[in-house]
Amino acid sequence: MAKKQTAGRDHLGKLAPQFAQLNDDVLFGEVWSREERLSARDRSLITIAALFSAGQYPQLKSHLILGKEHGITKQEAVETITQLAFYCGWPKAWSAFPLIQEVYGEEESPTDGVPSNLSVFPVGQPNTAYAQYFIGQSYLAPVSTEQVPVFNVTFEPGCRNNWHIHHAKSGGGQMLICVSGRGWYQEWGREARELHPGDVVNIPAGVKHWHGAASDSWFQHLAVEVPGEGARAEWCEPVTEEEYVKLN
């Protein structure tokens, strides 16, 4: 849900209170908050495009800031203006790009190289805490930390984790729910299984296994940690290049 907007009252509350109320309570409070119809991120892209086409640069800057909060990357903002320049005017693009630079700055996001349309789930941040157990770059985003922990794991092409085991005295294990791209799952002593969106993998406690992306595809799955007594992960040896290449 969009956060409560107070910009109208903050800036125009005394001069134009009715306008401020409509801006905060109707435009943002009712229209922007209907995320079941259009996400806040999509609404930001639409609004940025409309303000750019109208040449409304002060408002454009404000909505670039809001769009950044809603997950629009610097590269996506630049690409949006680049395309619109052909339809709305080249000089407008020259005026808009400095605003993008001002809002986003020089520093690149750690996820700038990740495609923006993988799935509805967030990519999160580079998975640095477990990087020693992965070949290639992975990203981790908590989806839920209550009741049953659920994380969205994103693998760049060729990325995979080491062989590992989920131990537990009782219960435990893991479920993988594939949401984007193409990947692999393999249990020790068995043939590898190719994974696609919609596939579900049930991994009992005590089973040695690995999972990751195909060599030519980004891959995402939700990792669902099954509650168990004394649950812990044991990380083992990497999947060798020879083993992996045979699959691809």
N, C-alpha and C positions, 0 to 999 in steps of 0.2 A: 504494500500500500504506500502511495506517495506520502511524504512527510507533510505535516500541517504547514501551510504557507501563510506567512504574515507580511510579505513584502508590500502588498497594497496598503495595509494599515500603517506599516512602518514609514512609508514614503508619502502616502497621499491621504492618510487618515483624517487630517484636519482640513485639507483643501477639498478633497472629493471623497467623503466617507462612503457614499453609496457605491461609487466606482470601486473603491478599495474593498468593500464587502463583496461585491460581485467577483472581483479578481481572486480574492482569497478563498471564499466559501463556495462559489459556483464553478469558476473555471478550474481552479486547482482542487478544491474540496470535493467536487462532484465529477467533473469531466476527467481530469487527470487521474483521479483515483479509481476509475473503472478499468483496472488492470486485467480483469477477466476477458475484456474485449480487445484491448491493445495494451502491451506492456509500457511501463514508464519509459523504457529505453526507446521503443518504437515511436512513442509520442514525442520524445526529444528529437529524434531524427527528422520527423515530419515538421516540427516547429522550426528547427534549424534551417531546413530547406525553404520553408515559407518566409522566414525573416530574411534569409539571404536573397531570395528572389525579389523581395520588396526593398532591399537595400537598407533595412533597419538595423544598423550596425551596433548601436548601444544595446538593444534588445538581443541581438545575435550573440554578443559577448556573454550576456547573462545566461542565455540558454546553452551556450557552449559549456559554461561552468556547470549548469544543471545536468547537461548531457554527460559530462565527465563523471558526475556523481552516479548517474544511471548506468555506467558501464561502457559508454562510447569511447573507443580508444582514439589516440591521436591520429593513427593511420586511417581509421574510419572517417574521422572528421575531414581529413585532407582529401580522401577519395570522394567523399560526398561533394565537397566544394569543387573538386576537379571536374566531376561529371556535370554538375549544375552550371559550371562556367560556359559550357557549350550551348546551354539553353537560356540562361539568364543574363549572360554578359561577362566578357573577359575582365573588364575593369573592376567589377564587383568581386571577382575572385582575388584580385590583387589587394583589395581592401580587407577581405575576409581572412586571408592567410596570416597576416600579422596578429589578428585576434586569436587564432588557434595557437600560434607560437606563444602569445602572452598567457593564455590559459593553461597550456600543457607544459611549456618550458622546454628546455633542451634534453632533459633526462628522459630516456626511453623506459617504458614499462618493462618489467621482466617477462611479461607475456606478450610483448609486441609481435613476436613471430608466430604466435598461435592463431590459427584461423578463427574468425569470430563467430562462425555459424556451425560449430560442431554439434551443439545440442542446446537444450534449454537450461542445462545445469552450468554453474559457473566453473571456470577453469581453476581459479584460485591462484596460488603462488607456487613458485618452484619448490619441489619437494626436497629441500636441502637436508632435512633431518634424516632422510633415508637414502640420500644420494649414493652412499657407499654400497648399497644393496641393489643398485640399478645400473644397467648399461644404457647410456643415453639419458635424455632429459625427460623428467616426468613432473607433473604438477598435481597439487592436492588442494581440494576445496571441501570443507565440512558442509554437508547438506543438513545433517541433524546430529546433535550431540546429546539429545535426550532420549530416554527409553532404550532404543536400539541405535548405536552409533552408525551413521551412514556417511561415507566420503565419496566424492567424485574424483576419480583418478584419471588424468589425461596423460597419454604416452605419445611422444613424437614418433614419427616413422622409425622403425628399428629399435625402439626402446623396449626393454623388458626387465623384469626384476629377477633376482637370483632365485634358485631353488629355495624353498622355505617350507616350514611346517607350523601350523597353528596347534599348539598343545593346550590341553585342558583336562582336569581331573574328571569333569563331567560336563556335558554340553559342549559349547564352543564351536569352533570352525568358522567358516565364512561363506557368504553368498556373493556372487558377482552378477550384476544385471547390466548387460551391454547396452549402451545408449548411442554410440556413434562410431563410425569407421569399421575397420577390420582388424582383428587381432588373433592371438593364439592362447590356448590353455593346454597344459600338459601335466599329467601325473606321472610320478616316477614309475618306470617300467611299462608305460602305456603309450600308445600313439597320441600325437598332438591333435587337438580339436580346434578347428577354425571357428572364430567367433564373429557374429554379426549383430547389429542392433536388434534387440528383442530376445536374444539368447540369455539364458540363465544358467549359471554354473553353481552347483551345490558342492561345497568342499567340506567334508567331515574333518573333525579334529584328528590330528595324527597323520594326515596324508601329505606326503612331500610333493610339491608342485611348483609351477611358475606360470606367469601370464604376462602378456605384453602386446605391443602393436606388431602388425605386419611390417615388412621392410618398406612398403610403398604407401602406407596409409597412417594417418593419425587415428588414434583409438581412445575411446573413453568407456569406462565402466563405473557403475556404482559399487563400492565395496561395503557390504553389510556385515558388521561384526556380530556374530551370533553369541549371545551371552553364555558364559560358562564359568565354572569354578576353577580358579587358578589359571585363567587364560593367559597365554603368552605366545610370542612368535619366536621361532628359532630360524635364523638366517643361515643358509648353507652356501655352496659354491655357485659361481655364475653359470649361466647357460653358455656353453662354448660357442664360438663363432661357427664352427663346423656343424654343430647340431642345429643352430638357428638357420644357417644358409640353406640346409636341406629342406626346410619347411617352405622357404620363399622361392 
